[in-house]
Amino acid sequence: MKFLGAGTWTAASRLFAPNPMAARHCTTTTIGSARASYSKLGFCLQASSFSGDSSSATAASSESSSFLTRREPLGKIFNTERDYLFTTQTNIRDFEWSNKEAEDLFESLLSLLDDDSPDPLELNTITLMKRPPERGRNLGKTSGVYNVHDGQQRLVSLSLFLAALRDNFAVWQDQNDDDDDGQAIRPIDIANMIYPIKRGKDAVARVELRKKNGKYLKCILSKKNMEGKPVADIIQDILPKKTARKDFPQADRKIFEVYTYFYERIQDLGREKATDLLTCFEEDAYLVIQVPSDSRTARNMVMGQGKGKNMEPVDVFKGMVCFNSVDGEQEQDILLDRWNELCMEVDRTVVQNACILSAIGWRGKQMRKNDEVDYMENFLKEYISKNKHGVSGETFFDDIVLPASRALRKFQDGHTNLVGKNEKERPSLFFLEAASRMAVAKDIKIVVLHFLVLHEQTDDYSQKIEIEKTLRKLEGIALWMLITKPKPKDRLEKCIQIIKSHHSSSSSDDHDQSLALSLDQKQEILQYLDVNEFGQKNMEKSKAKAILWRINEYIHLTEHQQLQTLRPIDSNKLHIEHILPQKHDNVASWMEMWGDDSRGDAEKWLHRLGNLVLLNEKVNAKIGNKSFEHKREFLGRFPYALTNRVKTEKYWNVDAVKRQHKDILDRAVLVWNLKTDDEATFAFE
């Protein structure tokens, strides 16, 4: 295969695999009924590979059809030209990605900022069909319009990512207008990447969905309101409010959700890191673009990559374990049936996550996005190689897949059976699970799952107690991750260090040391808990829910109250309520309590922990903005000690907030062992 520079197609006489995995995992032998019906990627093609960092392209053909393939950096796809314009008119799927997928994409892009990361980020293959522009639409003779057969979710999300970058840079530009030396990124430059303007040509967005659910995407990408008029403010200010979106189509709700997620993550990064991230986006992230000659070939390609069969990496890995690592057709079929039964028992996604988490914990290396299959395959090979005697796919399933999947399911459902009776030593699996849902602390689940599997596998009571003590100390590590937001590489290194110290330490002191927080880390956590505005952004509210839940749980345990009144529930059903309402300015009773002289205090304390309480139902605006006397009685319904404590206050003024704030921080010191030798100075003092 000959490769030329970007933008050049070359001819080839042999078939090209639409996905590098297709050729790697094709099977050419018959292995019984179960295996014969299992095709890892649907069909087998002879593969060629890309090389180098620049764009590469090939052409492939068969007797009935042909297709073109090229690997492009995102900076080439999302440039200011109209080489690539995408439409989903013929794609039957709506936009479906949620914050979970957006988080995965953002974290993968963020990993490119690591200085020692030599590899580009491969965002896999998209399948397109060239088409003419819509009748009567003048987009320019050199414009390339493509129907998207596969890749809609990624292309829309990448466009929303750029829109969020554009709007953050608009804010930063306004704030730092005097400091602009002409070198700073301009919002208009990013805007043209997703809404490329051509003089004398019709306007067009980089990605356009079907009309029934594409109007708000166009609004975000064009930065125009529903009447098509440009807006000066950030796009969030003109989008429908969250309460107004509940009756919108799911695709529109997902678009709002993903855009907001990207906006807040980029806002947290700051201008300098966001600038570096945009450079990495343009230069170090790639898509492989396939352009078949006809729609039938396009559909076959999508099906062949598993998209038409809802195929996930775990399905490919299942074939490796059940077929490639087991001898004998009957044994292969039995193990395949056991794997499928496990998926029915705990859910296929849980099995996939358990395999990935176990693989990372075993290998101790970062896994790049879309590298799941290769990563898990290497895990399987390394495990079998290290345990040569009598180890097969069946042993691997029994030792790793089965216990990890069941332990993870129990952990997520809050059904892990803890045996310890000491309330202060009892770990909060709810807090650990809630923390692991957030991107900045997600790696903690690797360590938690490791110890939960050990906990399930031992019948020794003393060993279970020691494991529970370890899980208790892991809470501090999870809190540290939530607060300090370490780099992905540093997060993983900390988790692997804990696992290794548990297996290799000659004494428990080394293991305890790996779980201990330094005095500086404790002080940093306390300072963050003291001054951070937890009630302002969605991500900070999620942290506040986990933190306040844990403190309330600790109070219930240590004061010997019935824990059943505080049973773990889905964290999505927990809500944060501001006692001093966010819209207190228009409520006479609140203005009387705080007054003009306290307006500075109100702004200072509004979003801090002392003014926030945990509820298990949403409070509508009518109740939330009523007088404190009315609100105080309402808050007495809930089973949370810190929420109930508000009832003891006659007034909710700055002094009451400070008392509540101090109580929360004092409890946090006890919960996470944050006591330091230094005297800390807090906002309430």
PyMOL commands that set and color helices and strands:
alter all, ss='L'
color gray80, all
select helices_A, chain A and resi 20-24+33-36+74-77+99-113+152-175+177-179+187-194+211-222+235-237+242-244+250-269+271-284+295-304+307-309+313-324+329-346+348-363+372-386+393-413+423-425+429-436+439-441+444-457+461-484+488-504+508-515+519-531+538-558+563-566+571-573+584-586+588-594+596-605+609-611+621-624+628-635+641-648+654-671
alter helices_A, ss='H'
color red, helices_A
select strands_A, chain A and resi 56-61+66-73+85-87+121-131+145-150+207-208+285-292+575-578+612-615
alter strands_A, ss='S'
color yellow, strands_A
deselect
rebuild
show_as cartoon
